[in-house]
């Protein structure tokens, strides 16, 4: 039962670190699509010409 007093705070600290890392990555635009515009050039866009 004593181990729960150690594991619970450690798991909470780990969750806080993970949430901070994800929020940092989103705010620093790490998940922007870098390949999308390059592939969009190759797509045929003739749907509007009908």
C-alpha distance matrix in Angstrom:
0.0 3.8 5.4 5.6 7.6 9.7 10.4 11.3 14.0 15.1 15.8 17.6 19.7 20.5 21.7 23.7 25.3 26.2 27.7 29.6 31.0 32.2 33.8 35.5 36.8 38.3 39.8 41.4 42.9 41.3 41.6 45.3 47.4 49.5 51.1 51.9 55.2 56.4 56.0 57.5 60.8 61.1 60.5 63.7 64.0 67.2 65.9 67.5 70.9 71.8
3.8 0.0 3.8 5.4 5.5 7.2 9.1 10.5 12.3 13.4 14.9 16.6 18.0 19.3 20.9 22.6 23.9 25.3 26.9 28.4 29.8 31.4 32.9 34.2 35.8 37.5 38.8 40.1 41.9 40.4 41.0 44.7 47.0 48.9 50.7 51.8 54.8 56.0 55.9 57.5 60.6 61.1 60.7 64.0 64.3 67.6 66.4 68.0 71.4 72.4
5.4 3.8 0.0 3.8 5.3 5.2 6.1 8.5 10.5 10.7 12.0 14.4 15.7 16.4 18.2 20.2 21.2 22.3 24.3 25.9 26.9 28.5 30.3 31.5 32.9 34.7 36.2 37.4 39.0 37.2 37.8 41.6 43.8 45.6 47.3 48.5 51.6 52.6 52.5 54.2 57.3 57.6 57.3 60.6 61.1 64.5 63.4 65.0 68.3 69.4
5.6 5.4 3.8 0.0 3.8 5.3 5.0 5.7 8.6 9.7 10.2 12.0 14.1 14.9 16.1 18.1 19.7 20.7 22.1 24.0 25.4 26.6 28.2 29.8 31.3 32.7 34.2 35.7 37.3 35.8 36.2 39.9 42.1 44.2 45.9 46.8 49.9 51.2 51.0 52.4 55.7 56.1 55.6 58.8 59.1 62.4 61.1 62.7 66.1 67.1
7.6 5.5 5.3 3.8 0.0 3.8 5.8 5.8 7.0 9.0 10.5 11.5 13.0 14.8 16.2 17.4 19.1 20.7 22.0 23.4 25.1 26.7 27.9 29.3 31.1 32.6 33.7 35.3 37.2 35.9 36.6 40.2 42.7 44.7 46.7 47.7 50.6 52.0 52.0 53.4 56.6 57.3 56.8 60.1 60.3 63.7 62.4 63.8 67.2 68.4
9.7 7.2 5.2 5.3 3.8 0.0 3.8 5.7 6.0 6.4 8.8 10.5 11.1 12.5 14.7 16.0 17.0 18.7 20.5 21.6 22.9 24.9 26.3 27.3 29.0 30.9 32.0 33.2 35.2 33.6 34.6 38.2 40.7 42.5 44.5 45.7 48.6 49.8 49.9 51.5 54.6 55.2 55.0 58.4 58.7 62.2 61.1 62.6 65.9 67.2
10.4 9.1 6.1 5.0 5.8 3.8 0.0 3.8 5.7 5.1 5.9 8.5 9.9 10.3 12.1 14.2 15.2 16.2 18.2 19.8 20.9 22.4 24.2 25.5 26.8 28.6 30.1 31.3 32.9 31.3 31.9 35.6 37.9 39.8 41.6 42.7 45.7 46.9 46.9 48.5 51.6 52.1 51.8 55.1 55.5 58.9 57.8 59.4 62.7 63.9
11.3 10.5 8.5 5.7 5.8 5.7 3.8 0.0 3.8 5.4 5.2 6.3 8.7 9.9 10.7 12.4 14.4 15.4 16.6 18.4 20.1 21.3 22.6 24.3 25.9 27.3 28.6 30.3 31.9 30.6 31.1 34.7 37.1 39.3 41.2 42.0 45.0 46.5 46.4 47.7 51.0 51.6 51.1 54.4 54.5 57.9 56.6 58.0 61.4 62.6
14.0 12.3 10.5 8.6 7.0 6.0 5.7 3.8 0.0 3.8 5.4 5.0 6.2 8.6 9.9 10.5 12.3 14.3 15.4 16.4 18.4 20.1 21.1 22.4 24.4 25.9 26.8 28.4 30.4 29.3 30.1 33.7 36.4 38.4 40.6 41.6 44.3 45.8 46.1 47.4 50.5 51.4 51.1 54.4 54.4 57.9 56.8 58.0 61.4 62.7
15.1 13.4 10.7 9.7 9.0 6.4 5.1 5.4 3.8 0.0 3.8 5.4 5.1 6.2 8.7 9.9 10.6 12.4 14.3 15.3 16.5 18.5 20.0 21.0 22.6 24.5 25.7 26.8 28.8 27.3 28.3 31.9 34.5 36.2 38.3 39.5 42.3 43.6 43.9 45.4 48.4 49.2 49.1 52.5 52.8 56.3 55.4 56.7 60.0 61.4
15.8 14.9 12.0 10.2 10.5 8.8 5.9 5.2 5.4 3.8 0.0 3.8 5.4 5.0 6.2 8.6 9.8 10.5 12.3 14.1 15.3 16.5 18.3 19.8 21.1 22.7 24.2 25.6 27.2 25.6 26.2 29.9 32.2 34.2 36.2 37.2 40.1 41.5 41.5 42.9 46.1 46.8 46.4 49.7 50.0 53.4 52.4 53.8 57.1 58.4
17.6 16.6 14.4 12.0 11.5 10.5 8.5 6.3 5.0 5.4 3.8 0.0 3.8 5.4 5.1 6.2 8.6 9.9 10.6 12.2 14.2 15.5 16.5 18.2 20.0 21.3 22.4 24.2 25.9 24.9 25.5 29.1 31.7 33.9 36.1 36.8 39.6 41.3 41.4 42.6 45.8 46.7 46.3 49.6 49.5 52.9 51.8 53.0 56.4 57.7
19.7 18.0 15.7 14.1 13.0 11.1 9.9 8.7 6.2 5.1 5.4 3.8 0.0 3.8 5.5 5.1 6.2 8.7 10.0 10.5 12.3 14.4 15.4 16.3 18.4 20.1 21.0 22.3 24.4 23.3 24.4 28.0 30.8 32.6 35.0 36.1 38.7 40.2 40.7 42.0 44.9 46.0 45.9 49.3 49.3 52.9 52.0 53.0 56.4 58.0
20.5 19.3 16.4 14.9 14.8 12.5 10.3 9.9 8.6 6.2 5.0 5.4 3.8 0.0 3.8 5.4 5.1 6.2 8.6 9.8 10.6 12.4 14.3 15.2 16.6 18.5 19.9 21.0 22.7 21.1 22.1 25.7 28.3 30.1 32.3 33.4 36.2 37.5 37.8 39.3 42.3 43.2 43.1 46.5 46.7 50.3 49.5 50.7 54.0 55.6
21.7 20.9 18.2 16.1 16.2 14.7 12.1 10.7 9.9 8.7 6.2 5.1 5.5 3.8 0.0 3.8 5.4 5.1 6.1 8.5 9.9 10.6 12.2 14.1 15.4 16.6 18.2 19.9 21.3 20.1 20.5 24.1 26.7 28.9 31.0 31.8 34.6 36.2 36.4 37.5 40.7 41.6 41.2 44.5 44.6 48.0 47.0 48.2 51.6 53.0
23.7 22.6 20.2 18.1 17.4 16.0 14.2 12.4 10.5 9.9 8.6 6.2 5.1 5.4 3.8 0.0 3.8 5.5 5.2 6.1 8.6 10.0 10.6 12.1 14.2 15.5 16.3 18.1 20.0 19.3 20.2 23.6 26.6 28.6 31.2 31.9 34.4 36.2 36.7 37.7 40.8 42.0 41.7 45.0 44.9 48.4 47.4 48.4 51.8 53.4
25.3 23.9 21.2 19.7 19.1 17.0 15.2 14.4 12.3 10.6 9.8 8.6 6.2 5.1 5.4 3.8 0.0 3.8 5.5 5.1 6.1 8.7 9.9 10.4 12.3 14.3 15.3 16.3 18.4 17.2 18.5 22.0 24.9 26.6 29.2 30.3 32.8 34.3 35.0 36.3 39.1 40.3 40.4 43.8 43.9 47.5 46.8 47.8 51.1 52.9
26.2 25.3 22.3 20.7 20.7 18.7 16.2 15.4 14.3 12.4 10.5 9.9 8.7 6.2 5.1 5.5 3.8 0.0 3.8 5.4 5.1 6.2 8.6 9.8 10.6 12.4 14.2 15.3 16.7 15.2 16.0 19.6 22.2 24.1 26.4 27.4 30.1 31.6 32.0 33.3 36.3 37.4 37.3 40.7 40.8 44.4 43.6 44.8 48.1 49.7
27.7 26.9 24.3 22.1 22.0 20.5 18.2 16.6 15.4 14.3 12.3 10.6 10.0 8.6 6.1 5.2 5.5 3.8 0.0 3.8 5.5 5.2 6.1 8.5 9.9 10.7 12.2 14.1 15.5 14.8 15.3 18.7 21.5 23.8 26.3 26.8 29.4 31.3 31.7 32.6 35.7 37.0 36.6 39.9 39.7 43.2 42.3 43.2 46.6 48.2
29.6 28.4 25.9 24.0 23.4 21.6 19.8 18.4 16.4 15.3 14.1 12.2 10.5 9.8 8.5 6.1 5.1 5.4 3.8 0.0 3.8 5.5 5.2 6.0 8.6 10.0 10.4 12.0 14.2 13.8 15.2 18.3 21.5 23.4 26.3 27.1 29.2 31.1 32.0 32.9 35.7 37.3 37.2 40.6 40.3 44.0 43.2 43.9 47.3 49.2
31.0 29.8 26.9 25.4 25.1 22.9 20.9 20.1 18.4 16.5 15.3 14.2 12.3 10.6 9.9 8.6 6.1 5.1 5.5 3.8 0.0 3.8 5.5 5.1 6.1 8.7 9.9 10.5 12.3 11.0 12.6 16.0 19.0 20.6 23.4 24.5 26.8 28.3 29.2 30.5 33.2 34.6 34.8 38.2 38.3 42.0 41.5 42.4 45.6 47.5
32.2 31.4 28.5 26.6 26.7 24.9 22.4 21.3 20.1 18.5 16.5 15.5 14.4 12.4 10.6 10.0 8.7 6.2 5.2 5.5 3.8 0.0 3.8 5.4 5.1 6.2 8.6 9.9 10.7 9.6 10.2 13.6 16.5 18.7 21.2 22.0 24.4 26.2 26.8 27.8 30.8 32.1 32.0 35.3 35.2 38.9 38.2 39.1 42.4 44.2
33.8 32.9 30.3 28.2 27.9 26.3 24.2 22.6 21.1 20.0 18.3 16.5 15.4 14.3 12.2 10.6 9.9 8.6 6.1 5.2 5.5 3.8 0.0 3.8 5.4 5.1 6.1 8.5 9.9 10.2 11.0 13.8 17.1 19.4 22.3 22.7 24.7 26.9 27.8 28.3 31.2 33.0 32.7 36.0 35.5 39.1 38.4 38.9 42.3 44.2
35.5 34.2 31.5 29.8 29.3 27.3 25.5 24.3 22.4 21.0 19.8 18.2 16.3 15.2 14.1 12.1 10.4 9.8 8.5 6.0 5.1 5.4 3.8 0.0 3.8 5.5 5.2 6.0 8.5 8.6 10.8 13.3 16.8 18.4 21.6 22.5 24.2 26.1 27.5 28.2 30.8 32.7 32.9 36.3 35.9 39.7 39.2 39.7 42.9 45.1
36.8 35.8 32.9 31.3 31.1 29.0 26.8 25.9 24.4 22.6 21.1 20.0 18.4 16.6 15.4 14.2 12.3 10.6 9.9 8.6 6.1 5.1 5.4 3.8 0.0 3.8 5.6 5.2 6.2 5.2 7.2 10.1 13.4 15.0 18.0 19.1 21.0 22.7 23.9 24.9 27.5 29.2 29.5 32.9 32.8 36.6 36.3 37.0 40.1 42.3
38.3 37.5 34.7 32.7 32.6 30.9 28.6 27.3 25.9 24.5 22.7 21.3 20.1 18.5 16.6 15.5 14.3 12.4 10.7 10.0 8.7 6.2 5.1 5.5 3.8 0.0 3.8 5.5 5.1 6.0 6.4 8.7 12.2 14.5 17.5 17.8 19.6 21.9 22.9 23.4 26.2 28.1 27.9 31.2 30.7 34.4 33.9 34.4 37.6 39.7
39.8 38.8 36.2 34.2 33.7 32.0 30.1 28.6 26.8 25.7 24.2 22.4 21.0 19.9 18.2 16.3 15.3 14.2 12.2 10.4 9.9 8.6 6.1 5.2 5.6 3.8 0.0 3.8 5.3 7.7 9.2 10.5 14.2 16.0 19.5 19.7 20.9 23.4 24.8 25.0 27.6 29.8 29.9 33.0 32.3 36.0 35.5 35.7 38.8 41.2
41.4 40.1 37.4 35.7 35.3 33.2 31.3 30.3 28.4 26.8 25.6 24.2 22.3 21.0 19.9 18.1 16.3 15.3 14.1 12.0 10.5 9.9 8.5 6.0 5.2 5.5 3.8 0.0 3.8 5.7 8.5 9.4 13.1 14.1 17.7 18.6 19.6 21.6 23.5 24.1 26.2 28.5 29.0 32.3 31.9 35.6 35.6 35.8 38.8 41.3
42.9 41.9 39.0 37.3 37.2 35.2 32.9 31.9 30.4 28.8 27.2 25.9 24.4 22.7 21.3 20.0 18.4 16.7 15.5 14.2 12.3 10.7 9.9 8.5 6.2 5.1 5.3 3.8 0.0 3.8 5.4 5.7 9.4 10.8 14.3 14.9 16.0 18.2 19.9 20.3 22.7 24.9 25.3 28.5 28.1 31.9 31.8 32.2 35.1 37.6
41.3 40.4 37.2 35.8 35.9 33.6 31.3 30.6 29.3 27.3 25.6 24.9 23.3 21.1 20.1 19.3 17.2 15.2 14.8 13.8 11.0 9.6 10.2 8.6 5.2 6.0 7.7 5.7 3.8 0.0 3.8 5.7 8.8 9.9 13.1 14.4 16.1 17.7 19.1 20.3 22.6 24.4 25.0 28.5 28.5 32.4 32.4 33.2 36.0 38.4
41.6 41.0 37.8 36.2 36.6 34.6 31.9 31.1 30.1 28.3 26.2 25.5 24.4 22.1 20.5 20.2 18.5 16.0 15.3 15.2 12.6 10.2 11.0 10.8 7.2 6.4 9.2 8.5 5.4 3.8 0.0 3.8 6.4 8.7 11.3 11.9 14.2 16.1 16.9 17.8 20.6 22.2 22.3 25.7 25.8 29.5 29.4 30.3 33.3 35.4
45.3 44.7 41.6 39.9 40.2 38.2 35.6 34.7 33.7 31.9 29.9 29.1 28.0 25.7 24.1 23.6 22.0 19.6 18.7 18.3 16.0 13.6 13.8 13.3 10.1 8.7 10.5 9.4 5.7 5.7 3.8 0.0 3.8 6.1 9.1 9.3 11.0 13.2 14.4 15.0 17.6 19.5 19.8 23.1 23.0 26.8 26.8 27.5 30.3 32.7
47.4 47.0 43.8 42.1 42.7 40.7 37.9 37.1 36.4 34.5 32.2 31.7 30.8 28.3 26.7 26.6 24.9 22.2 21.5 21.5 19.0 16.5 17.1 16.8 13.4 12.2 14.2 13.1 9.4 8.8 6.4 3.8 0.0 3.8 5.7 5.7 7.9 9.9 10.7 11.5 14.2 15.9 16.2 19.6 19.8 23.6 23.8 24.8 27.5 29.8
49.5 48.9 45.6 44.2 44.7 42.5 39.8 39.3 38.4 36.2 34.2 33.9 32.6 30.1 28.9 28.6 26.6 24.1 23.8 23.4 20.6 18.7 19.4 18.4 15.0 14.5 16.0 14.1 10.8 9.9 8.7 6.1 3.8 0.0 3.8 5.8 7.0 7.8 9.7 11.2 13.0 14.8 15.9 19.5 20.1 23.9 24.7 25.6 27.9 30.6
51.1 50.7 47.3 45.9 46.7 44.5 41.6 41.2 40.6 38.3 36.2 36.1 35.0 32.3 31.0 31.2 29.2 26.4 26.3 26.3 23.4 21.2 22.3 21.6 18.0 17.5 19.5 17.7 14.3 13.1 11.3 9.1 5.7 3.8 0.0 3.8 5.7 5.4 6.3 8.6 10.5 11.6 12.8 16.5 17.6 21.4 22.4 23.8 25.8 28.3
51.9 51.8 48.5 46.8 47.7 45.7 42.7 42.0 41.6 39.5 37.2 36.8 36.1 33.4 31.8 31.9 30.3 27.4 26.8 27.1 24.5 22.0 22.7 22.5 19.1 17.8 19.7 18.6 14.9 14.4 11.9 9.3 5.7 5.8 3.8 0.0 3.8 5.5 5.3 6.0 8.9 10.3 10.6 14.1 14.6 18.5 19.1 20.4 22.7 25.1
55.2 54.8 51.6 49.9 50.6 48.6 45.7 45.0 44.3 42.3 40.1 39.6 38.7 36.2 34.6 34.4 32.8 30.1 29.4 29.2 26.8 24.4 24.7 24.2 21.0 19.6 20.9 19.6 16.0 16.1 14.2 11.0 7.9 7.0 5.7 3.8 0.0 3.8 5.5 5.0 6.6 9.2 10.1 13.3 13.5 17.3 18.4 19.1 21.2 24.0
56.4 56.0 52.6 51.2 52.0 49.8 46.9 46.5 45.8 43.6 41.5 41.3 40.2 37.5 36.2 36.2 34.3 31.6 31.3 31.1 28.3 26.2 26.9 26.1 22.7 21.9 23.4 21.6 18.2 17.7 16.1 13.2 9.9 7.8 5.4 5.5 3.8 0.0 3.8 5.5 5.7 7.4 9.6 12.9 14.1 17.7 19.5 20.5 22.1 24.9
56.0 55.9 52.5 51.0 52.0 49.9 46.9 46.4 46.1 43.9 41.5 41.4 40.7 37.8 36.4 36.7 35.0 32.0 31.7 32.0 29.2 26.8 27.8 27.5 23.9 22.9 24.8 23.5 19.9 19.1 16.9 14.4 10.7 9.7 6.3 5.3 5.5 3.8 0.0 3.8 5.4 5.4 6.7 10.4 12.1 15.6 17.1 18.8 20.4 22.8
57.5 57.5 54.2 52.4 53.4 51.5 48.5 47.7 47.4 45.4 42.9 42.6 42.0 39.3 37.5 37.7 36.3 33.3 32.6 32.9 30.5 27.8 28.3 28.2 24.9 23.4 25.0 24.1 20.3 20.3 17.8 15.0 11.5 11.2 8.6 6.0 5.0 5.5 3.8 0.0 3.8 5.4 5.2 8.4 9.0 12.8 14.1 15.4 17.2 19.8
60.8 60.6 57.3 55.7 56.6 54.6 51.6 51.0 50.5 48.4 46.1 45.8 44.9 42.3 40.7 40.8 39.1 36.3 35.7 35.7 33.2 30.8 31.2 30.8 27.5 26.2 27.6 26.2 22.7 22.6 20.6 17.6 14.2 13.0 10.5 8.9 6.6 5.7 5.4 3.8 0.0 3.8 5.6 8.1 9.1 12.4 14.7 15.6 16.7 19.6
61.1 61.1 57.6 56.1 57.3 55.2 52.1 51.6 51.4 49.2 46.8 46.7 46.0 43.2 41.6 42.0 40.3 37.4 37.0 37.3 34.6 32.1 33.0 32.7 29.2 28.1 29.8 28.5 24.9 24.4 22.2 19.5 15.9 14.8 11.6 10.3 9.2 7.4 5.4 5.4 3.8 0.0 3.8 6.5 9.0 11.9 14.3 16.1 16.8 19.3
60.5 60.7 57.3 55.6 56.8 55.0 51.8 51.1 51.1 49.1 46.4 46.3 45.9 43.1 41.2 41.7 40.4 37.3 36.6 37.2 34.8 32.0 32.7 32.9 29.5 27.9 29.9 29.0 25.3 25.0 22.3 19.8 16.2 15.9 12.8 10.6 10.1 9.6 6.7 5.2 5.6 3.8 0.0 3.8 6.1 9.3 11.0 13.2 14.4 16.5
63.7 64.0 60.6 58.8 60.1 58.4 55.1 54.4 54.4 52.5 49.7 49.6 49.3 46.5 44.5 45.0 43.8 40.7 39.9 40.6 38.2 35.3 36.0 36.3 32.9 31.2 33.0 32.3 28.5 28.5 25.7 23.1 19.6 19.5 16.5 14.1 13.3 12.9 10.4 8.4 8.1 6.5 3.8 0.0 3.8 5.8 8.2 10.5 11.1 13.1
64.0 64.3 61.1 59.1 60.3 58.7 55.5 54.5 54.4 52.8 50.0 49.5 49.3 46.7 44.6 44.9 43.9 40.8 39.7 40.3 38.3 35.2 35.5 35.9 32.8 30.7 32.3 31.9 28.1 28.5 25.8 23.0 19.8 20.1 17.6 14.6 13.5 14.1 12.1 9.0 9.1 9.0 6.1 3.8 0.0 3.8 5.6 7.1 8.4 10.8
67.2 67.6 64.5 62.4 63.7 62.2 58.9 57.9 57.9 56.3 53.4 52.9 52.9 50.3 48.0 48.4 47.5 44.4 43.2 44.0 42.0 38.9 39.1 39.7 36.6 34.4 36.0 35.6 31.9 32.4 29.5 26.8 23.6 23.9 21.4 18.5 17.3 17.7 15.6 12.8 12.4 11.9 9.3 5.8 3.8 0.0 3.8 5.5 5.3 7.4
65.9 66.4 63.4 61.1 62.4 61.1 57.8 56.6 56.8 55.4 52.4 51.8 52.0 49.5 47.0 47.4 46.8 43.6 42.3 43.2 41.5 38.2 38.4 39.2 36.3 33.9 35.5 35.6 31.8 32.4 29.4 26.8 23.8 24.7 22.4 19.1 18.4 19.5 17.1 14.1 14.7 14.3 11.0 8.2 5.6 3.8 0.0 3.8 5.6 6.3
67.5 68.0 65.0 62.7 63.8 62.6 59.4 58.0 58.0 56.7 53.8 53.0 53.0 50.7 48.2 48.4 47.8 44.8 43.2 43.9 42.4 39.1 38.9 39.7 37.0 34.4 35.7 35.8 32.2 33.2 30.3 27.5 24.8 25.6 23.8 20.4 19.1 20.5 18.8 15.4 15.6 16.1 13.2 10.5 7.1 5.5 3.8 0.0 3.8 5.7
70.9 71.4 68.3 66.1 67.2 65.9 62.7 61.4 61.4 60.0 57.1 56.4 56.4 54.0 51.6 51.8 51.1 48.1 46.6 47.3 45.6 42.4 42.3 42.9 40.1 37.6 38.8 38.8 35.1 36.0 33.3 30.3 27.5 27.9 25.8 22.7 21.2 22.1 20.4 17.2 16.7 16.8 14.4 11.1 8.4 5.3 5.6 3.8 0.0 3.8
71.8 72.4 69.4 67.1 68.4 67.2 63.9 62.6 62.7 61.4 58.4 57.7 58.0 55.6 53.0 53.4 52.9 49.7 48.2 49.2 47.5 44.2 44.2 45.1 42.3 39.7 41.2 41.3 37.6 38.4 35.4 32.7 29.8 30.6 28.3 25.1 24.0 24.9 22.8 19.8 19.6 19.3 16.5 13.1 10.8 7.4 6.3 5.7 3.8 0.0
